[in-house]
């Protein structure tokens, strides 16, 4: 479900109720300590990457401000006491629509609901190393766009890239905090999950909540937003009616396109076929090299080059909506769209008029770079 009424198209749901990423074996719960950035903190990628891990977002003022908001405003508010007075839900379908409308009212760009897959819950916390137990039945996922105009003015791997991630991290986290508090006010347990408070892996929840398909980059791609978003989740025991996974033709599209792999600066995205990873078939990205490039990027703050060059990263125009809906139904339409995108190459360049974010365009940068406030740093687990 999307906030923009023009995005209210009903995408085809999968007939078996499972995501288009084929499950072929047992899926084990992921360990948050094996996440790329947690491994960087632990020094697995060397002392230089370990040192830069705390500052690679905060080295530019915009990213520093947004990371400060996560550290100083949001963290610590993900959970709270539940009201002793519980409302009795008499119509689960209407209650679910109410919760979705609440997310859109709080300014989410899209929202979906699923039963919480057991394998989506992390086995151990990166912060404490302790085992994680989470007995909530449902998950509500909210997406926030990283802003198309800003992406249009970026190379995808310059100084605004980290801030684009964190504007969506901070806003989706704030929405999740408010939603969790609202649900607790109704007498039901609810917890928000966003950076530094995750207890769940996000991708499986997005897939089962009907918010996208797995793409070649190893991330979930939303049919209208592409991968140009970040997500937060609320887990709860509030009764909800789950959405269903969707199929808009992305598996065959990504098999043909390979543009993200071609333009990945760290060559982390495969241009080959799918492999079996943790019990499911997917394109396996080298997240170790991806993480090291994002942290060590000397010309920018993090990296979102794959988001930038993706044909799904387009303005929400009538002809783009028509094209992606045609791709849902036709392999020929997919080839035509890929060919047109390659011919135009408009996603490869940064539009100068949209580079609003550059401090260098109106002020001199201090010698040695900007001074970073300690609360703007990414904290180690």
LOVEXZA-306008 format. One line per 5 residues: for each residue x, y, z of C-alpha. Coordinates in steps of 0.1 Angstrom, whole numbers. Layout:
// residues N
X Y Z; ...
***
This chain:
// residues 381
0 0 0; 15 34 -11; 8 69 2; 7 82 -34; -27 74 -48
-12 71 -82; 8 41 -69; -24 22 -59; -19 -4 -86; -25 -40 -74
5 -60 -83; 1 -97 -91; 4 -119 -60; 22 -152 -61; -1 -183 -63
16 -203 -36; 19 -174 -11; 57 -175 -12; 81 -149 -25; 95 -153 -60
129 -161 -45; 127 -198 -45; 133 -216 -11; 152 -248 -17; 163 -258 18
163 -248 55; 167 -210 61; 188 -204 92; 183 -173 114; 210 -147 105
235 -136 131; 236 -98 133; 273 -100 142; 280 -112 107; 266 -81 91
292 -63 70; 293 -32 92; 295 -52 124; 324 -71 109; 341 -38 100
337 -27 136; 353 -60 147; 384 -53 126; 378 -81 101; 385 -58 71
417 -43 86; 425 -14 109; 419 14 84; 383 2 76; 377 -3 113
389 33 120; 367 48 92; 336 28 102; 326 54 128; 330 85 105
321 75 69; 286 89 72; 294 118 95; 323 132 75; 299 154 56
275 177 76; 243 164 62; 250 128 70; 264 139 104; 231 156 113
210 127 103; 232 102 121; 230 124 152; 192 121 150; 193 83 150
219 82 179; 205 110 201; 168 111 193; 156 77 182; 177 50 199
162 40 233; 127 47 222; 121 15 203; 101 -2 231; 81 8 261
53 -2 286; 20 -15 273; -13 0 284; -31 -22 309; -63 -15 290
-66 -34 258; -90 -27 230; -109 -56 216; -104 -60 179; -137 -71 163
-128 -67 126; -92 -77 118; -94 -65 82; -105 -30 92; -80 -29 120
-52 -38 94; -64 -11 71; -64 13 101; -28 5 109; -17 10 72
-35 43 71; -17 52 103; 16 46 86; 7 67 56; -6 94 80
28 94 97; 43 99 62; 55 65 51; 57 61 14; 46 24 15
35 -1 41; 29 -38 42; 20 -65 68; 31 -101 72; 33 -128 98
68 -126 112; 89 -154 97; 109 -171 124; 140 -170 102; 138 -132 100
146 -128 137; 184 -124 143; 200 -152 163; 224 -128 182; 227 -91 187
256 -72 172; 255 -48 202; 256 -73 230; 264 -106 214; 235 -121 234
209 -144 219; 177 -127 206; 142 -140 213; 112 -123 198; 77 -138 202
57 -113 183; 34 -128 156; 32 -100 131; 55 -75 114; 45 -41 99
71 -27 74; 73 9 64; 93 23 35; 106 59 31; 120 72 -3
155 85 -4; 143 113 -27; 144 110 -65; 154 146 -71; 185 142 -49
194 109 -65; 191 126 -99; 217 152 -88; 241 126 -74; 265 101 -90
253 76 -64; 287 75 -47; 294 111 -37; 290 130 -5; 252 129 -4
250 91 -6; 253 84 31; 228 112 39; 203 97 15; 204 64 34
201 81 68; 173 105 58; 153 73 51; 167 54 81; 158 83 105
124 90 91; 113 54 88; 127 48 123; 107 77 137; 75 64 120
81 30 135; 86 44 170; 53 64 167; 34 33 154; 48 11 181
38 36 208; 3 39 193; -2 1 193; 10 -1 229; -15 26 237
-41 1 225; -29 -25 249; -7 -46 226; 30 -53 227; 49 -36 199
86 -29 192; 102 -7 165; 133 -19 146; 156 5 128; 194 11 128
211 2 161; 179 -14 174; 173 -42 149; 162 -75 162; 150 -87 128
165 -89 93; 145 -66 70; 145 -83 36; 123 -114 44; 97 -92 60
95 -70 30; 91 -100 7; 63 -116 27; 46 -82 32; 42 -77 -5
66 -48 -8; 89 -61 -35; 111 -89 -49; 147 -97 -43; 169 -82 -71
204 -87 -84; 220 -65 -58; 209 -87 -30; 183 -62 -18; 145 -60 -21
133 -38 -50; 99 -21 -47; 79 -18 -79; 75 20 -77; 105 30 -56
131 6 -70; 158 1 -43; 157 39 -35; 143 35 0; 151 23 35
127 4 57; 118 1 94; 97 -25 110; 72 -28 139; 67 -62 154
36 -68 174; 10 -91 187; -18 -68 176; -41 -89 153; -35 -82 116
-44 -96 82; -12 -104 64; -5 -92 28; 8 -116 2; 41 -117 -17
40 -101 -51; 54 -110 -86; 60 -81 -110; 84 -99 -133; 116 -88 -115
134 -121 -115; 134 -123 -153; 141 -86 -156; 172 -87 -134; 184 -118 -152
184 -98 -185; 195 -63 -172; 228 -66 -152; 233 -28 -152; 240 -27 -114
267 -53 -118; 282 -34 -147; 285 -1 -129; 293 -13 -94; 326 5 -84
337 -24 -62; 326 -52 -85; 306 -67 -56; 274 -75 -76; 275 -106 -96
267 -106 -134; 262 -143 -133; 233 -165 -124; 217 -173 -90; 233 -195 -64
219 -212 -33; 225 -191 -2; 211 -201 32; 184 -222 18; 172 -200 -11
182 -192 -47; 194 -157 -52; 220 -135 -68; 248 -135 -42; 265 -101 -36
300 -99 -21; 289 -78 8; 324 -78 23; 339 -59 -7; 307 -38 -9
311 -28 28; 347 -20 25; 341 3 -5; 313 21 12; 333 28 43
366 35 25; 351 57 -3; 375 86 -4; 355 106 -29; 322 102 -12
302 91 19; 291 55 14; 277 44 -19; 244 39 -37; 256 36 -73
235 5 -79; 204 24 -68; 213 53 -91; 218 33 -123; 189 9 -119
162 13 -146; 136 12 -118; 150 44 -103; 129 68 -123; 105 97 -117
69 87 -110; 56 96 -145; 28 80 -164; 51 65 -190; 73 50 -163
43 35 -145; 31 21 -179; 65 6 -186; 69 -12 -153; 34 -26 -155
42 -39 -190; 73 -55 -175; 51 -74 -151; 34 -92 -180; 59 -94 -209
96 -105 -213; 96 -85 -246; 86 -54 -227; 114 -60 -203; 140 -62 -231
126 -30 -247; 127 -11 -214; 163 -22 -208; 173 -12 -244; 157 22 -240
173 28 -206; 207 19 -221; 202 42 -250; 192 72 -229; 218 66 -202
201 93 -182; 206 75 -149; 244 75 -153; 249 112 -149; 244 138 -121
221 167 -131; 239 199 -120; 207 217 -112; 197 191 -87; 230 192 -67
215 214 -41; 233 196 -12; 269 207 -20; 283 230 8; 313 236 -15
291 255 -39; 284 283 -14; 311 281 12; 348 271 16; 354 237 32
377 239 63; 411 225 58; 413 189 68; 375 185 65; 345 192 87
346 188 125; 324 159 135; 304 160 167; 309 129 188; 271 122 189
271 122 150; 295 92 149; 282 57 142; 287 39 176; 305 6 179
285 -23 191
***
